[in-house]
Amino acid sequence: MWSSLLVLCAVATLSLAGPCDIYAAAGNTCVAAHATTRALYNAYSGSLYQLKRTSDGATTNIGPVSAGGVANAAAHDSFCASTTCLISIIYDQSGRGNHLTQGVPGGFNGPDVNGLDNLAGASGAPVLLNGKKAYGVFVSPGTGYRNDATNGIATGDTAEGMYAVLDGTHYNGGCCFDYGNAETSAHDTGAGHMEAIYFGTESVWGTGAGSGPWIMADLENGLYSGGSTGQHTADPTQTARFITGVVKGEPGLWSIRGAASTSSSLTTYWSGSRPSGYSPMSKEGAIILGIGGDNSNSAQGTFYEGAMLAGYPSDATENSVQANIASMDYATTSLASGSAVNVGSAISLRATTACCTSDYIYHSGTTVGIAPVSSSNSSAAKLTASWNVVSPLASEATGCISLQSRDTTGSYIRHQNFQLFLDANDGSQQFHEDATFCPQTGLNGQGNTFRPWGYPARNIRHFDFIAYIASDGGVQTFDTTSTYNDDASFVVSAAWA
C-alpha cells in the first residue's frame, strides 16, 4: 500500500513539474531557461519577456497568468493594441540572469559585416497551449538575440545539454537558425567553438534524409547531422507543425535527438563520436537565438521554449521533459484579427489617410500602389484595383490570405525588398511566403491592416503612392512614423470589377 502511494505521489509531482524541475530532479540544472509561451518551472511567476511598442517606445514585461502557467496573452494584446510591438528581451527563468537581447554586429573572420540584428515582431507567432493563447518568437531574416556575458553556460569541453521547441513549418536554407552555445565575440573563432541546435535546410556541410528541414547541430565551421560531414539518413526530414530538438555533448560523446512536440518521447538521430577536429571542444559560453555564432542572420524560424543544461542529461530524463512538452498540447491558432476578409470574395482596398480617401490599392504593370478609382473609370481601370481573396499561398499561415489579381491571371501581390509588386506565382517557398498577408484590425480603427506573414513587425503601407511593407519607424524613408497608422489601414469593400 505504501509503495503504491509513493508511486502515485511521484507521478503527481512529475505532472506538476516544469521542464527545468524535471531536469533538476535528475541532477541536471537549467543554467538558462527561455520561453515566451510559459513558465519552465512549476513555481516560476516572474517575467517571461519584454514588449516594446513601436508607437511610443514604451515597454512592459509579460509573465505567466499564474506561477508555472502559460504567458499572459491578454496583457500582451492589450499593450500592443492599435500599434505594433517588438520582443525586446527574452528573460532567463533560471535566476542566473542569462537574458537574451538584441544581437550585436559580427562577422565570419574579420571586421563586423552587419549591424545590430532586428527584434522579432511580437505578434507573429500566436499559439495555443492546452487551449490558452500565447506567443512565440517569430524570427524573420535579419532578426537575432544573444548574450555574450553569461553565467554558468558550458565552456571548453564541459558537458552540456539543450532543448528547444520550434515551428516545424517556418524555416529556410539561410545560415543559421540556432539556439545554443556560441562565441562570445560574435565572430567565427574556429571549429568546435559552438554547440547549438540548428533547424532548417542549409546543406553546405551536412544533411539528414530527404529534402529537409532537419534538426542538426551547429558546431561552428559546420552543421552536422552525425559524426562527419555529408548525409546521415537517420536524421529525418521534419514534417510536424511543432517539433522538439535536442543537442547534448560531453567529452567523447554527443547526440542529436528530436520528435514532434506532440510525441511522448524523443528519437535519437545520432549518438557517437565527434566529427574529426571537434574533440576536444572549445565552447565559449555565449547564448544565441535565431542567428549563427558569427551573427550570420539570413535564416528564419520560430522559437517557443528552450533551456540549456549543466551536464549530459540521460535519454530517460529528456523523454520525461518531452512528455511534459507533449502535455502542453501545442496547437495552431489564427494569425488574423478584426473584420474577416473572406476567402472566395472579390474586394477592393480603399486608403484611409486624409489625403487619399478616394484612392485604392491597384497595380500598374508590376508596380503596386494607390490611385483614385470611381464609378466613371473604365472597366479595365477598375480591374486593376480589384482582387480575389484566396487561401494563403503559405499554407501554414492560419487565418491569412493571398491577393490574386482579377485582370492578370496567375499573378499575386507579393513583397520583394520591402516593396509590393504584382508577380506571377513561380511556385517557390519564397514566393508563397512573400504573397501571404494576415488581416488585422485597422491600426487607425478603420477597416483592416495587412501584416506580411514573414515580417510581423511590418504592415502594408502606402508612401508617395507606392505600396510597401513598412515598419513604424526605421531606416527607410517609407518607414516614417508620420501618418503611419492611417497609411497602413484600408477599408475593404466589394471589388470594383
N, C-alpha and C positions, 0 to 999 in steps of 0.2 A: 504493500500500500504506500509506504513512504517513498519507495523508489518511483512509483507511478506519479506521486505528487511532485517529486523533484523534476521528473521529465516534463510534466505539464508546466511547471514554473519556468523551466529553461526555455520551452517553446514560447511561452507568453513573453518572457524577457526579450527573446530574439525578435518576436513580432513587433515589439515596441522600439527596437533599436534602429538607429540610422546606420548608413554605411560605415561611418567612422567609429561608431560604437562597436560594430561587428569586427572591424579590423583591430581595434584596441583590445577586445576580449581575446583575440588570437595572438596578441603581442606585437602587432604592427601599428605603430602610432601614425595617424594622419598628421603630416607636417605641413600640409596645405590642403584646404578643402574649399572648393569654389562651386557655387551653384546659384543661378538666378531663379531657379524653379522651386527650391525647397531647402529646408534645413537638413544638413547631413549628419547631425547629432540629435538624438531624441530630446535633449534639454536645451538646444540652441534656440535663442529668441532674439539674437542681435541682428544687425543689418546684413542683408544678402548682397545688395548692390546699390549704387548711387545713380540717380537720374539727373540729367542736366537739360533744362528747357532751352531750345534754340531761340525762342522769342525774347527772353529776358535774361538768360544766363543763370536763372535760379536753380538750385539743386535741392534734392530731398533723398533720403535713404528709404529703401523698401526692405522690410523684414518679413518673416513668416506671419501668417494670421495668428498663429499660436506657437508656443515652443514645440520644435520638432516638426512643424507643419509646412504647408505649401505657401509660397510667396503671396503677398497681399496684392493681387492684380487690380482690385478695386481702387486702392490708393494710387497705383501706377496710372490707371486710366484717368482718374480724376486730376492728377497733377499734369498730365500730358494733353488734357482736353483742349481743343482748338489751337494746337501747336504741334510741333514735332519735338521728340526728346531723344537724347543720346544716353547710352550707358557709359558713365564716366569712370566708375570704379566697380570692380568685382571684388567683394570683400572675402578675406580668408577667414573661414569659420573655426580654424584650428586654435586660434589665440596667439599664433606666432607672428601675426602682422604681415603675412605674405600676400598682400593685396595686389591685384592686377590693375594697372593703369595704362594710359595711352602709350603705345610702343614708340621707342625713340629711334632716331636715324641709325642706319647701319650699312654694312657693305660686305662683299664677299671676302676680299683680302687686301683692301686698300682703303682709300678715303670713303666717307659716307656717300652713298649713291641715292639716297632718298631722304625725305624729311620725316616729320612726325607722322605716325600712322593715323588714319581716321578712327573715330569712335563708332561703335555699332549703333545703328538706328534701333531705338529701344523697343519698338512695337512690331518688328519684322518677323518674329517667331513665336506667335501665340501657340499655346499647347495646353492640353488637359492632363492633370494628374488626378486619377480617381474622380474624374468629372469636374475638378476645380481648375479654373484658368490660371495660367502662369505664363511667363515669357522667357524664351531662351535668348542666346546671344547670336544674332544673325550677322555673320562675317561676310561682307562684300569684299571684292578685291581692293586692296589698299587699306584694309582695316586690321588692327592688331593691338594686342595688350602684352605687357611684360612686367617683370620685376627683376632687376639686376642686383638687388641687395637683400637677399633672402636670409631666413633664419631656419636652420635645420634641414635644408634640402641637401641631398647626397652630393658629394664631390669625389673626384678621383674614381677609384674602382669600388666605392662603397655600395652595398646592396640597396636597392630601392624598388618600389612598385608604383604603379599608377593605373587609374581607370578613367574613362570618360564616356558619357552618354551623348550621342551625336545624332544628327538628322542624316539618315542613310540616302536621302534623295538630293541633298544640297552639297555639291562638290564640283571640282573641275580638275584640270591637269596642271594647274599652276603650282608653283612652289611657295610656301608649303603650309597646308592647313595642319598645324601641330598643336598639341598640348603636352607640356612636359618640361624636361630639364635641358637647359641651353647655356650658351656662353654668356658671361657677364659683361662682355664688351660690345655686344651686338655686331660682332664681326666673326667670320669663319676662322677659327684658330686651329683647325685640323680634325682629322678623323678621330672619333671617339669622344669628342668634347660635348656631345649631346646624347640624350636618351629620351625620346619623346614619341608619343602616339601620333601617327600620321594617318589622314584619311583623304583619299582622292584617287585620281587616275594617272598621276605622274609616273612615267615608265622608263625614264632615262637609266636608272640604276637597277631596279628590280621590279617585279610584278608578282601578283598572285595568279590564280586561274581565271580564264575568261578575259573579258574586257574591262573589268573593274566597275565600280570603285573597290579599293581594298583597304583593310586595316594593315598598316605596316609600321615600321619603326624608323624614325629619323635619327640616325646615329652621327650625323654630320659627315659631309662628303659622300653621302649615300643614303637612299631609302631602301630598307631591307625587309624582305618577306620571309627570310630564313637566314641560314648561316653563310650565305655567299651572295654575290650579285646574281642577276638572272631571275628566271621564273621558278617559283615554288608553288606547285599546284595544290598543295594542302591549304594554302591561304585563299579562300574562295572569294569570288565577287559577292559583294553585299547587296542584298535585294530588299531588306526590310526597311520600313519607314523610320524606325528608331533602332539604333544599334549601340551596343556596348563594346568598347575596345579596351584591351589591357596590354601593357608592356611592362616587363619586370626584368631585372638583371642583378646578378651577383658575380663575384669572381669565378670565371669559367663556365657560366651558365646564363642564358637569357631566354625569354619566352614571349610569344605573341599569342593572345587569346581573344576571342570575340564571340558574339552571338546577337541575334535580335534581342532588343531590350525587353521583349515580352517572354523570352525563353527563361526557364527556371534554372539553367546552368550554362556555363561557357564551354566552348570547344577550343582545344589547343591547336593552333595552326603551326607553331614552331616551338620546340624546346630543345636546346642543344648548345653547341659551342658558338662563340662569337665569330663573325667574319674575320678573315685574315687582316691584321693591322688594327684590330679593335680590342685586343686583350694584352695588357690591362686597359681599362677605360680611363679617360681623363675628364670626367664630368666636372662642370664648373658651378652648377647650382643655381643658375637663373631659372625663372619660370616664364614660359611663353604661351600665348594662346592666339591661334589664327595666322601665325607667321613662322618663318624659319628662324634659326638661331642668329643668322646674319641680317635679320629683318627682311628677308625675301617675302614680299607681301602681295603676290599676284593670285593667291589661292582664295577659295571661298568655302564656307561650311557653316554649320550651326552647332553650337555647344550648349548643352543644358545643365550638366553637372559633371564633376570630376574631383579626384583627390590624388595626392602624391603621398607615398608611404615611406617610412623608415623600415628597412629590412626587406626581405624577399617573401611576400605572402605565399602561403600554400594555395594550391588549386582549390582545396576544400573551402578555405576562407573566402576566396574570390567567388566561388559558387554561392556561398551564403550571401555575399554582397549582391550578386546578380539576382538572387531570389528576392532580395529586398527591392531592387530596381523593378523587377517584374511586378511586384505587388503594387507599385505605383500606377500601373496601367497607363503609361504614356499613350496619348491619343491626339489626333489632329483636331483642330477647330478652325472656323472660318477666319480668314485674314481680312474680310470685308467688314464694314460698318456703315451705319447711316442708311439712307434710302437705297433700296435694291436697284441694281442695274441688271436687268434680267437677260440671261442668255436666251437667244432667239428673237430678241427685239431689234428694231432698227431705230437708231437715235441720232440726234444732233446735240452738240455740246456748246452752250452759249456762255461767253465770258461774263463775269460779274463786276469787273473793275469799272469804275465810273466812266472812264474814257471810252469804253468799248462794249457797252451792253447790247449792241446790235451785231456784234462780231461772234463768229462761230469757229470752232476748230475745223480747218479744211486742209486740203493739200493742193499744191501747185507743182505738178510733176512729182518729184520725190520729196520735196520740202513740205513740212507740216508747220502751220502757223495759225493765225486767226485773221479773219476778214469779214466785212459786213455781208450779210445774206438777208434777203427779204423776198416776199412773195412775187416781186417783179423780176427777180432773176430768172435766167433760163433754166431749164431742167438740168442741163449739163453743169451749170454753176452750182445748183442746189445739190447735185450728186457728190460734188467734191467735198461737201460739208455734211455728208450722211454716212453712217457707219453701221455695220452689222455687229451686234454683240454676240460673240461666240465663246465657247468654253475655253479656258486658258490653255494656250499652247504649252506652257509649263504645267503639265497636268497635276503636279504635286501642290500647286498653289490653290488650296481650298478656298472657294468663295471669290476667286479673282476671275478676270475676263481677258479676252483679247478683242481688239477692234479691227474689223476687216473692212476694207474699202468697198463701197457699193458700186463704184464705177471702174475699178481696176481689179480684175479677177485674180484671186490668189495673193493679194497684197495686204499688208497689215501695218498699222502704226507700230514702230519699234524705235528704241533709242540706240544711238551709237555716238560715243564720245560726248554723251550727255545732251545731244540734240535729237529731236524727233524727226524721223523720216518715214516715208511710205515705201516699203520694200517688199519684194516677193519672198514668200516663205521658202527658204532653202533647206528646211528640214533639220537644221543643226540644233544641238542643245543650246548654243549661244543665241541663235535667233529666237527660239521658243522662250527663253528667259527674258530677252530684251523686248519681246512683244507681249508680255504679260503684265497687267496692271490690276491693282487691288482697290476697288472703290471704298472711300472713307467718307464720313460726314464732312461736308464742306467746311474748310477752315474758317471761313467768314460767316458761317451759319446758313449759307445758301447752297443748295444742290449738293454736289459731290466734289471731293478732291480725289485724284487718282495717283496712287503711290506705285512706283515701279517695283515689281516683286523683288528684283535683285538688289535694289538700293533703297531700303526702307527709311533712310534719313532724307530722301528727296521726294518731290512731287512734280507731276506735270504742271508747268507754269509757262505763261506767255510773257515774252520780254521783247520789246521792239517788234512786235507782231510775228515773231518766230517762237516756236514751241520747244521747250527744253525739259529735262528732268533736273530740277534745281533744288538746292538746299536753302534754308532760311538764313542766309549769311554764309559767305565762303569766298574763295579766291577768284571765282569767275564773275564777270560783270553781271551775268544773268542770275547770280546768287544774291543780289542785293536784297536787303530786308524791306526796302520801300515797297509798299502795296503788295507784299508777298502773299498774305492770306487771300486778298481779293484776286490776284493774278492766278492763284492756284485753286480757285473754286469755280465750278462750272455747273450751270443749270442743265439738267438732262430733259430733253423733250423728244417728241416723235420726230423721226427723220424728215428732213425737208423733201427728200425724194427717194 
